[in-house]
């Protein structure tokens, strides 16, 4: 992906038209539903763009952690880093803190990811 972006971008565009685009579309639907339900505040960032921001944040952090010695020492264990990134993204997308506390269960998510 990074090589494609440093060159002509053809592979990156093709890849991002697949699952990431569908994921961002689903995020947009979910955020609109959350705003309608009062679980999120509408913000100045369109929901689809917020979905791309959340995707890109997660993807970049994964890339920074790829080398045997990560490119960035975030100063927290990986599990805690994931929790912090999720909180950051959900708050940035406009979800209310009490809604995140009610529905986000990092321990259950860790069990699913095995």
Order of alpha helices (4+ residues) and beta strands (2+ residues): alpha-alpha-alpha-alpha-alpha-alpha-alpha
